Amino acid sequence: MIAKISSGVSTAGLIRYLFDTKKAIDHAAPHLVASWDGFAPDPGRAEDFAATKKLLVADLDLHVKQAGRLDRAPEKHVWHCSIRAAESDRHLADEEWADIARRVVAATGIAPAGDPDGCRWVAVRHATDHIHIAATKVRADLRTARYWNDYLTADRELAAIEKEYGLFAVVRGDRTAAKRPTRAEQEKARRTGHASTARETLRTTVRIAVAASTSTEEFFRLLEQTNGILVDVKHFPSGDVRGYTVALQGDTNGQKEPIWYSGSALSPDLSLPKIRKRLEATTDPQPGGPAVRRRANPWHQATAAVERTPHRLDDSDEAAAQAHLAAFGEALDTLPLLAPQALRPHLRQAAEAFERATRSRIQAEYQHARALRGAVRAMVREPAPSNGAVLAMFLDAAVLVVIAAARWHQLRHHDQQVAAAHQSLIHLQAAYDQAAAAPLAALAQHRPPQHNVDRHIRHIRQAVSDHAAQVLQDPAFDALAATLAAAEEAGHDPHQLLQQAADQRALDDARHPARVLTWRIQRLSAWPAPSAHARVAQARSTAQRPNEPVQTATVAPPPQQQQQQQQQQMVRRR
């Protein structure tokens, strides 16, 4: 059930609308189902409709007029609450709607249970699936009702009613969602032939600019360089920036002036103070010396950072987990700019859906996601990947993050965020399947001879025993075998690579574990193979600590290995 609450100035106007059957052609047999005392006059069942309607309005306004003589009546004295059942719900009887109305006015403070001085109200039914509660806000003791947070209290009561009556449980939010477009905005977009409203278009544009920026100056510059976007930066008298507004070119009001939206009007996390906090928590995605910086692939760096996100969500630090979800949302925001044209619709829909899953009542501590945010910035500054495997590798990791995000929100009863993550997953998996098809087919053409395949199968059974059967039956197994063969030719140990890939993240959430292993091994084998001495040392370390995961499955080689490689290069130069 959903409640919609508003205030007004005319009791007569509201009652006229609720009982109207001429202009409002969808109204059928309007009548009262409940009232403040159970004896209110009912125009829908009276012989003299007009006279009874006037009598009802006078009864409802009695305390308002009395308070008005004392100059104590509120300007907007009418309280209007519509309550609608879901389409799948059964038709409720008048008695059931009456009980629901009494519970809602009691919960909101309009007419508390057992309070003889509560406000006067009536519940009108003119359709099978909803009722309207019309009340006046002045109590019998001539005080104004205490109805603060009426929407939240009504919504909380309706959630209990749904459970008791066996009705459809509406997905409820936590007041962190972006404001929905109004009906007028939707109609305007339809008239002008736009697929989305100006508010939605601006929200997407601003989110992309935030994801691609490293400072507020760059953020404003990117917005100003975006075609069709107007930007107005607000300043304090001192000259410091205090905020901003944006408008869509051509979106004007009746005076032909642009309709401006502040950042907070687009989304709670797009106000300038919150954007600043996010941009300040951005770090260099490639720590290390110049040699490391030259070799690092930003897409591999970003993929590695995304792969670590499910681990962050498993930690007990909720503020850090929320920060990683926000940073991952920024990564999704940038993908439509970098992906091939055919993948962009699904990626855009995935990012728009996941936007709701990036926020909750838990305050994010953005510094915990510095590495991920920095990796995303580096990825944006690189040319779009010509190798489809690089994008597929990133999307593979992103799918697991969305699954982990849905589980994280579900444990905290964030219903809207869970639904958003599930919706995002549908589009992200579709994009991933499309992106992975060609690279996997190309790899499968290089399947090694059968005796090599048999050897890799033994490695798989040893390294990922719990998932071996699923891996071997996966259609992408030939691609995995080819990847292991290529890594072995480059000097890597296939068994060790499989162990490292499995240690990075459990395969429980993977639909196609062979795909997951293929991309992880490709990324791990992109680094030069360790020397024989390094392999012996690593094997000895693993034997001494059998219960600990292998730590070489990082984006960059260990410092000792880097030093050995540099020494070998110096020897060869001599």
N, C-alpha and C positions, 0 to 999 in steps of 0.2 A: 504494500500500500504506500501511496505517496501523498504527502500533504503539501498544499501550496497556500501560503498565508499572506494576506495583504491588509492594508488599512484604508479607510475611506471617510468621507465627510457626510454622506447621505444614506441614512437608513432606508428611506423610501425608495431611493434609486436601486439599492441592492435587492430589496424585496420585490420590486417591480420586475427586475431581470430574472430572479429565481423562479417566479411564477408565470413568466411570459411564455406563451406557446405560439405567438404569431410571428414575431421577428426571429426568435430563437426556435427554428423549426425542429431542432433535435430534442427539445424539451417535450416530455410526454407525461401526462397526468401528474403534475407537480403537487406535492402534499407534504405536510409535516410528519416526521417520524419521531421527533422528540422535542422537548422545550424545557425551559428552566424550571417550570413547576408542573409540567404535564397537562396544563389546561389552557395553553395559549390558543387564541383563535386561529383556525386553519382556513385560509382563503381557498385552498384547493378542494375542500370538501363542503364549503358553505354555499348556500343558494345565492346569496348576494355577495358576489366576489369582491366588488369594489369596496363596499362598506366594510367587509371583514378584513380586507387588506389594510385599510386605513386604521382600523382598530388594532391590528397587529403592530403596525408601525408605531402607533401611539403608545402601546404597552412597552415596546422595546425602548422607546425614547424617554420613558417616564423619568428615570433617574438622571438622564443627560440634561433634560430641561430643568430639573430641580437643581442640579449642580451649576447649570448655566446662570441661574438667577444669582448664584453666589460667586460667579466668575471663576468656577473651578472645573468646568468641563473641558476636556482636551479638544483641540481643534479637529483632529481626525479621530472621531469617537467610535467609528465602526470597525469591528474586527471581523474579517472574512476568512474562513478556512475551508478549502475544498479538499476532500479526501477521496482518492480514486483507487479502486482495486485493479489488480493486474488482469490482463485479458484472459489468462488461463485460470483465474479464480472462479469458483462457483458463484452463482447469483445469491447474494445474501438477502435474507428476509428483512422487513422493516424493523422487527424487534432487534435483530442483530446490528443493523445500522444505528439504531437508537442507543444500544449499549456502547458501540464504538464512539459515537458522538459524546456521550457522557464522560467516557474515559479521557477523551482528548481535551475537553474543556476543563476537566479537573486537573489533568497533568500540566496544562499550560498556565494555570492560574486564573483563567477567566471565571471559572465557577468551581473552586475547590470542593471536594467531597465533604459533606457535612457542614458547609459554611452557608448559613441562611442569608448572608448578605452578598452572595456571589452575584456576578453580572447576569443580566437577562440575555437569553440566547434561544435560538431555534435551529433545528436541523431540517433542511428541505431536501427532498429526493425528487428529482425529475428525470432520472435515467436509472438503468439497472446497475451500472457499475460505479456510481459515485454519489456522494451527498455534498451539500454545502452547509456550513455552520455560519449563521449570521448572528453577531453579538454586538452589544454596546459596551464600551469599556468602563462605564461608571457603575460602581457597586451600590447596593442599597444604602450603605452608610456614606454615600456621596464621595468616596475616595476612588481614585483611578486604580484599576486592577494592576496587580504586579504580574506582568506577563513577559518579562525579559527572557530572551532565549526561547521564545515560544516555538520556533521551528525545530530546534534541537529536542526540546522536551516532547513535542508532538511526534517527532520522528522516532524517538526512543520508545514512546508508548505504542506506536504503530508496529514497531519491530516485535514487541511482546504480543500484540494482538495477532500478528501473522502466525506466530508460533502456536498460540492457544487455539486459533480458529483453523489451523491447518492450511493457511493460505501461502501463496508464493512469497518466498523471502527475497525482498528487494535488496540488491547490492547497495550498501550504504557507504558514504564517504566520511572523511575526517576533516572536512573544511579546508583541505589543502589543494583541491582541484582548481584548475584554471576556470575562469568564468565562461560559461557557455554562451554562444551567440544568442541574441534575443530573436524573437520571431520576426521583428522588423528587419534585423540584419540579414536573416536568412531569406526573407522575401526580396530584399534589395539585391542580394547576390543572384537570386533566381532571375529577377527582371533584367539584370545587366549581363546575364550569361556567364557568370563565374561559378566554378565548381565549389569554391569555399568563400566564406565571408571575409571581409577586410580584417576583422579581428584575428581570424585563424591564419590568414596569410601573413600578417605582421608577426604573429607569435612564432611561426615557423622561421621566418626570416631572421628575427632577433636571436632565436636559439642557435641558428647556424652561425651567426656572427660571433656569439659568445664562445661557441665551440672552437672557432678558428682563431680567436684572439689570445694575446698574452698580456694585454694591458687595456685600460679603458680608452686610451687614445687610439689604439688600433681598432678597438670595438666600434667607436664612433666613425672612424675612417672607413671601415668596411661597410657599415650601414649607409654612409653617404655615397659610397661608390656603387651601391646596389640600384639597379634600374627600377624606377617606379616607386622608390621609397623616399619619403620626405622625413627629415630628422630635425628636431628642434632641441638643442642642448640648453638646459636651464643653468643659470649661474647665480651664486650669491653676490651681494654687493662687493665682496672682497675679490671676486673673480673666480673663486673655486666652483667647480661643477657640483650642482646639487641634485640634478635629475635630468631626465630626457623624456621626450614624447616623439612618437612616430605616426606617420599617416601614409595611406596608400594614395598614390597619385590618381586623381580622378574620382576619389571617394569623397564627396562633398555633401554639405547639408543644404537646407533650403536657401541659404544666403550665398551658395556657391563657394563656401569656405571649406578647407580640408577638415576632416573629422580626425582629431588627434587622440591617440591612446597613450597613456603613461605605461611604463614597463609593468608596474604592478597590476594594471588593468588587463594586461595580456595574460599574465601568469604570476602567482605569488613569488616565484624565484627569479623574476626578471626585473625587479626593481634595481636601481643603480647600487644601493648598498650591498645587496646580495650578489650582484654580478661582480662587484669589487672583491668580495670575499673569495669568490671562486677563482678570479683571475690572479689574485695574490698567491693562491695555493697552486702554482704551476712551477714545475721544476724542469731542469734539463733532462730529457728522456734518455740521454746517452752518457752516463757518468764514465769517467775514465780519461785516459790520455788521448792525444790526437790520433794515434794509430787505431784505437778502438773506435773513435768517432768515424774514421774513414771507412772502416769495414762494416759498421752496423747498418742493417737495412731497416728503415723506419717502420715498414709494415711488419717485419718480424718483431721489432721492439714492441709495437702496439699489440700484436697478437700475443706475445708473451705476457704483457701487462694484463690483457683481457683474460688470459687463461688463469691468472692468479686470483681473479676476482671472486670465483666461487669459494676459494679458501678464505678470503676476507669475510664473506658472508657467513661462513661457519663459525667465525670468532664471536666471542661474547660482547665485543665492543660495538654496540648498535650505532653510535655516532659515526664510527669509521665505516661501518657497512653502508650506512646511508650515503656517505660521501662517495663511496665507490659506485653506488647505483647512479648517483648524479653524474659522475664522470663517464660512466659507461653510456648513459643517455646522450651525452655530448658526442661520444664516438658514433652512435647510431645517427645522430643529426647530420654528421659530415658525410656519411657513406653515399647518399644520393648524388653528391657533387663529384665523387671519385669513381663511381662504378660505371660500367657500360650502360648505354641507354636502355637496353632491354630489361635490366634489373632495377632500374630506378623506381618504377611504380611500387613494387613490393617493398623496397627498402624505405621509401618515403612513408608508406603506410605503417611499416614496422616502427619507425622512429616516432611517428605521431601517436601511435597507440602506447608505446612504452613511456612516453612523456609523463603520463599519469603515474607510472610506477617509480618515477625518480624522486617523488616527494612523499612525505608522511609527517606525522606530528613529531617524529624524532628529528631533532636538529642535527644536521650534518656538520661534522668537523672536517672541512675540506682539505686540510693539510695532510690527512691520511691518504688521500688519493693523488698526491703530487705526481707520482711516477706515471700513473695511467693518463692523467690529464696532459702531462708533458709529452707522452708518447703519441697521443692523438694529435697534438699541435704539430709534431714533427711529421706525422703521416700526411696531414693536410698540405704541408709545404712541399711534399714530393709530387712528381708527376703521377698521373693515374697509372696503376700497374698494368703493363702490357701482358704480363703473365697471369692468366686466369687462375692459376693455382694459388697465387699469393692472396687474392681476394677470397677464394674458397677457403683457404686456411684460416683467414680472419673470421669469416662467417661461421665456420665450424665451431670456433671458440665462443663466438657471440651467442650461438644457439644454447650452449650449455650455461652461459651466464643468465640468459632469460629464464631458463628452467629453474636455476638456483634462486633467482630473484622472486619468482612466483612462490616457491617454497618458503623463502624468508618472510615474505609478506603474509603468507597464509598462517604461519606460526604466530604472527602478531595480530591476526584478525583484521588485516587491511583489505577489506573485500574489494573495493574498487581497484586497488593496485593489483590484486591477484587477477581480476578479470582483464585488466589492461595488459599484464604480462602474457596471459594466455592468448589474447588477440594479437599481440606483437609477435608471438612465437609462430603463429600460422603464417604470417607474411615473411618472417625471417627464414623459416624453413623452406618456403617456396623459392625464395631468392637463392638460398644456399644450394638447393637441389639443381637449380638452373645453372648456377655458377660452377658447380663441381662436375657437371656431366662431361664437358669436353676435356678438362685436365685429367680426369680419372680414365676416360677412354684412351687418351694418348699414352698414359702410363701403362695401361693394361696391354698395349701392343708390344711392350718390352718385357713381357713375362719371361723369367729365366727358364732354363731347362728344368725338367721335372726333378732331377736329382738335387738341384739347388733348392727347388721349391720344398721338397721333402725336408731338407735340412732347416729351412726357415720355419716350417710347420712345427718342428721339434722345439725351436727357439720360442715360438709363440705359446706352445703348450706349457713351457717352463716359466716364461715371464708373465703371462696373463692367463693363468690356468683357469680362473673363475669364468673368464669370458672367451676361452679358446674356441669352443664349439660355435658360438655366435660369430666370432671373427672369421672362422674358416668357411662359414656358410654365407657370409656377406658378399653381395655381388662385387664389392670393391676389393675383394681379396687379391685378385690378379694385380691390381694397382699397388697394393701393399707389398706383394712379393717383389714386384719390379723396383719399388723404392728401397727395400731392404738389400736387393742385389746391387743397386747403384751405390748405396752407402758402403757396402762391403768392398766394392771395387775402389772406393775412395779411401779405404784404409780403416773404416770404422768397424766396430764389433757389433753385429746385428743383435745379438742377445742383450748386450748392454744398452743399445739404443732402445730396444723394446722395453727394457726395465725402466729406463729413464722416462720414456713416454708414458708408461703406465703410472709411474710415481708422480707425474705432474698433476694428474687428476684422475680419480676413479672413473671407470667406464660405465657405471650404473645408469647414468642419465642418457647415454648415447644410443640413438636409434641404429646407427651404422658404425659399430666400433672399429671396423677395418678402415673406414674413412678417417676417423679421428686419429688412429695410429699413423696412417699414411701422412697426414699433414704435419703431425708432431715430429715424426722422424725426418721428414723433408727439411723442416726448420732446424732440427738438431744437427743433421748431417751437413748443413750449409757451412758450418765451421770446419776448419782443417782438422783432420783426424789426429788424435793424441799420439804422442811418440810411444815407443815400446816401454820406455822407463816410466812414463806417466801411467800407462795401462797397469803395469805391475804395482805401482804405488796405489792406484785407485782400487785394484782388486784386493790388496792387502787391507786398505781402509775399510772396504765393504765387508770383508771377512771379520774384521774386528768389531764392526757395528752392524750386525746382520739385521737388526730390527729398524734401522734408520733408512729413509729413502736416500737414493743416490743424489748427491747435491750438484752433480755436473750438468743437470738438465736445466741450465740457465741460459739466458740469451747470449751472454758473453762467456768465453772460456775462463777457467779459473786463472788467477794471477800467476800461479806457478807455471801453468801451461803457456800463458802468453810470454813469460820470461824465457822459457825453453825455446819457443818458436823464434823469438827475436835473436837468441844466441845462435841457433842453427843458421838463421839467415846471415848473421855476421860472419860465421865460419865459412859459409859458401862464398860470400863476397871476397874473403881473403884468398 
